[in-house]
Amino acid sequence: MNKSEDTSLLKVPVQFQNIPFTHSLLRIILLPIILGFSVILTSCHGTKKIMRAPIKEEGAEYLFNKLKEYELKYDWFTAKFSAEYQNENQRNSFNGQIRIRRDSLIWISFSPLLGIEVFRMMITQDSIKFINRINDTYFKGDYNFVNNFLHANIDYDILQSFLIGNDLSFYENGSFRASIDNNQYKLSTAERRKLRKFVRSSHEKLRILIQNIWIDPSTFKITRANVKEIQKPNMQLEASYSEFENTGTQSFPSKMSYKISADNDIRVLVNFSKINVGIPQSFPFRIPSGYRQIK
């Protein structure tokens, strides 16, 4: 696509031209997954709960084995989504598509206006790139840009796990305690550390998480969780995973809700559709000529 084609396609209405798209989109993609996930209750107030028989107490090792057994298994993942971002008096809605090559690449396209793409992002193990078609800019760099912008410490492993709704793949499991809470299993830890063999640099700060995970006793899928870093106790993420849909022989939460508590509350609601697992994908990313690089 050349520059003239970009200009002719992207006639953005005036009311969208003043929206800080880059910041909003980065927060939609990354803030819900900086620290992990914890919950917004999905049931409406006043709705009568369905009573279930008491569940049997189980140990942390048993629950982790079940969690891994029933987590989403994939090499390729793709889905369409709609997302709503709320921050104080600001509210933005987006549609888009996500594609993932496990342990390799995350590709996300946002199309908030009549199906016309305005923002594309590609994330690898050691780089982040994006194209902003609204102001003809692009960025190519490492995680320092995002971490400095969000005052956080994230990496590819955290982003991938939380976008899919699986547990973290490269963190210690042995320090969890098991309990029962509101007829669900609960795993809790005050010191979950990243495995040292997955720390990419000797200068990388070793992340230590305070984490709680709630597990449905009939499906062993994560339904609720909360996480914060010991180094950042004033910032916490809350999330919920619901409306699981079958993708062949597996299930995936088609609805995800996030709340980030920091200086002010940020909420992100995501609904997935047309979920596919196992179909190889392409990841087109070409910067149009004439676009200005963001440093």
C-alpha positions in Angstrom: 0.0 0.0 0.0 1.5 3.4 -1.0 1.1 6.7 0.8 -1.7 7.9 -1.6 -3.7 4.8 -1.0 -3.4 5.2 2.8 -4.7 8.8 2.6 -7.6 8.0 0.4 -8.8 5.1 2.6 -8.5 6.8 6.0 -10.8 9.7 6.1 -11.2 9.8 9.9 -14.2 11.8 11.3 -13.3 14.9 13.2 -14.5 13.5 16.5 -11.9 10.8 16.3 -8.9 13.0 15.3 -8.4 14.3 18.8 -8.5 10.9 20.6 -5.1 9.8 21.8 -5.3 6.6 19.8 -1.8 5.4 20.5 -2.1 5.7 24.2 -5.6 4.2 24.4 -4.7 1.3 22.2 -1.5 0.5 24.0 -3.4 0.5 27.3 -6.1 -1.8 25.9 -3.5 -4.3 24.7 -1.0 -4.1 27.5 -2.3 -2.7 30.7 -4.6 -5.7 31.4 -1.6 -7.9 31.2 1.2 -6.1 33.0 0.8 -7.7 36.3 -1.4 -10.7 35.7 -5.2 -11.0 36.1 -7.8 -10.6 38.9 -11.5 -10.2 38.7 -14.5 -8.1 38.0 -17.5 -10.1 39.1 -19.6 -11.0 36.1 -22.8 -11.7 37.8 -25.3 -8.8 38.1 -26.2 -7.6 41.5 -29.5 -9.0 42.8 -29.2 -12.1 40.6 -29.9 -15.3 42.6 -26.9 -17.7 42.6 -27.3 -21.3 41.6 -26.4 -23.5 44.6 -24.0 -26.4 43.9 -23.0 -29.3 46.1 -19.9 -28.7 48.2 -16.6 -29.5 46.4 -13.9 -31.7 47.7 -10.7 -30.1 49.0 -7.7 -30.7 46.9 -4.0 -29.9 47.2 -2.1 -27.3 45.1 -0.2 -29.9 43.1 -3.4 -31.7 42.1 -5.0 -28.4 41.0 -2.0 -27.3 39.0 -1.9 -30.5 37.2 -5.6 -30.2 36.3 -5.1 -26.5 35.4 -2.4 -27.5 32.9 -4.4 -30.5 31.6 -7.4 -28.3 30.7 -5.7 -25.1 29.6 -5.9 -24.0 25.9 -3.4 -26.0 23.9 -2.5 -24.4 20.5 0.3 -23.5 18.1 -1.7 -21.0 16.2 -4.6 -18.8 17.5 -6.8 -16.3 15.7 -10.0 -14.5 16.6 -12.0 -11.3 16.0 -12.8 -9.1 18.9 -14.7 -6.0 20.0 -13.2 -4.0 22.9 -14.4 -1.1 25.0 -11.9 1.1 26.9 -13.0 3.3 29.8 -10.8 5.7 31.7 -12.5 8.4 33.9 -14.7 10.3 31.4 -13.1 8.9 28.3 -14.6 5.9 26.5 -13.5 4.4 23.2 -14.8 1.3 21.3 -12.8 -0.8 18.9 -13.1 -3.8 16.7 -10.2 -5.9 15.6 -8.4 -9.2 14.9 -5.7 -11.0 16.9 -3.3 -13.7 15.6 -0.8 -15.6 17.7 2.0 -18.0 16.9 2.7 -19.6 20.2 6.0 -18.5 21.9 6.9 -16.5 18.8 4.6 -13.6 17.7 1.5 -11.7 18.5 -0.2 -9.6 15.8 -3.2 -7.3 16.5 -5.1 -5.1 14.1 -7.6 -2.4 15.2 -10.4 -1.2 12.9 -12.7 1.1 14.9 -14.3 2.8 11.9 -16.3 1.0 9.2 -13.8 -1.9 9.1 -10.9 0.4 8.1 -7.7 -0.4 10.0 -6.2 2.5 11.9 -3.6 0.7 14.1 -1.5 -2.5 13.7 0.8 -4.0 16.3 3.3 -6.8 16.1 5.0 -8.2 19.2 7.9 -10.7 19.3 10.0 -12.1 22.1 12.3 -9.1 22.0 10.6 -6.3 20.0 7.4 -4.3 19.7 6.3 -2.6 16.5 3.2 -0.6 15.6 1.8 1.5 12.8 -0.6 4.3 13.5 -2.5 5.2 10.3 -4.3 8.1 11.8 -1.2 10.3 12.2 1.1 8.4 9.7 3.6 7.3 12.3 5.3 4.0 13.3 7.4 2.6 16.1 10.1 -0.1 16.1 11.8 -0.9 19.3 12.1 -3.1 22.4 10.0 -3.4 25.6 11.7 -0.4 27.2 9.3 1.9 25.3 6.2 0.2 26.7 7.6 -0.3 30.2 8.6 3.3 30.5 5.3 4.4 29.1 3.3 2.2 31.5 5.8 2.4 34.4 5.7 -1.4 34.3 7.9 -4.5 33.8 6.4 -6.8 31.2 7.7 -9.3 28.7 6.3 -11.5 25.9 5.5 -14.5 28.1 3.2 -12.5 30.3 1.4 -10.9 27.3 0.9 -14.2 25.5 -0.4 -16.0 28.6 -2.9 -13.3 29.6 -4.3 -12.7 26.1 -5.1 -16.4 25.8 -6.3 -16.8 29.4 -3.9 -19.5 30.4 -1.7 -19.6 33.5 1.8 -18.2 33.3 4.1 -20.7 31.6 7.5 -19.7 32.9 7.0 -19.0 36.6 7.5 -21.2 39.7 4.5 -23.3 40.7 5.6 -24.7 44.0 4.7 -21.9 46.5 0.9 -21.9 46.0 -1.6 -22.7 48.7 -4.9 -24.4 47.8 -8.3 -23.5 49.4 -12.0 -23.3 48.6 -13.7 -19.9 48.1 -17.3 -19.4 47.1 -17.5 -23.0 45.8 -14.5 -22.6 43.6 -10.9 -23.7 44.0 -8.5 -21.0 44.8 -4.7 -21.0 44.4 -2.8 -18.2 46.3 0.9 -17.2 46.5 2.8 -14.2 47.9 6.0 -15.0 46.0 5.7 -16.3 42.5 9.0 -15.9 40.7 10.0 -16.1 37.1 12.2 -19.1 36.4 15.8 -17.9 36.1 16.5 -19.8 32.9 13.8 -17.6 31.2 15.3 -14.3 32.4 16.8 -13.0 29.1 19.4 -10.7 30.6 21.5 -10.5 33.7 20.3 -6.9 34.0 16.6 -7.9 33.9 14.8 -7.4 37.1 13.5 -10.7 38.6 9.7 -10.2 38.8 8.0 -11.4 42.0 4.2 -11.7 41.8 1.5 -11.8 44.5 -1.2 -13.9 42.7 -4.6 -15.5 43.3 -6.3 -17.8 40.8 -9.9 -19.0 41.0 -10.7 -22.3 39.1 -14.0 -23.7 38.1 -14.3 -27.2 39.8 -16.1 -28.8 36.9 -13.9 -27.5 34.0 -10.7 -26.5 35.8 -10.6 -23.3 33.7 -9.5 -20.0 35.2 -12.5 -17.8 35.9 -11.0 -15.2 38.1 -7.6 -14.0 39.2 -5.7 -11.1 40.6 -2.1 -10.2 40.4 0.2 -7.4 41.5 4.0 -7.1 41.7 5.7 -6.9 45.1 7.7 -4.0 43.6 4.4 -2.2 42.6 1.9 -2.8 45.4 -0.3 0.2 44.6 -1.1 -1.1 41.1 -3.4 -4.1 40.8 -5.3 -5.7 38.0 -8.7 -7.4 38.3 -10.1 -9.6 35.6 -12.8 -12.2 34.8 -13.1 -14.9 32.1 -16.5 -16.1 31.2 -18.8 -17.4 28.4 -16.5 -20.3 27.4 -17.0 -21.5 23.8 -15.9 -24.8 22.3 -13.1 -24.7 19.8 -13.0 -28.2 18.6 -12.3 -30.4 21.7 -11.2 -27.3 23.8 -12.9 -24.3 25.3 -11.9 -20.6 25.3 -13.4 -17.6 27.3 -15.2 -15.5 24.7 -15.7 -12.7 27.2 -12.9 -11.0 29.3 -13.2 -8.1 31.6 -10.4 -6.1 33.2 -10.0 -3.4 35.8 -6.7 -1.7 36.5 -6.5 0.0 39.8 -3.8 2.7 40.0 -4.0 6.5 40.1 -7.4 6.2 38.4 -9.4 3.1 37.4 -9.2 1.8 33.9 -11.6 -0.8 32.6 -11.4 -2.9 29.4 -14.1 -5.2 28.2 -13.3 -7.6 25.4 -15.6 -10.0 23.5 -14.1 -12.6 21.1 -15.8 -14.2 18.1 -14.8 -16.5 15.2 -12.2 -18.2 17.4 -9.9 -20.7 15.6 -7.1 -22.8 17.0 -4.5 -24.6 14.9 -4.9 -22.8 11.6 -1.5 -21.4 10.3 -1.6 -17.6 9.9 0.2 -14.8 8.1 1.4 -11.7 9.9 1.6 -8.9 7.4 3.5 -5.8 8.7 4.8 -3.3 6.2 5.4 0.4 7.0 4.0 2.7 4.2 6.5 5.1 2.7 6.4 8.6 4.1 5.4 7.5 7.7 7.3 9.2 10.5 9.1 7.1 13.1 8.4 7.7 16.8 11.5 7.5 18.9 
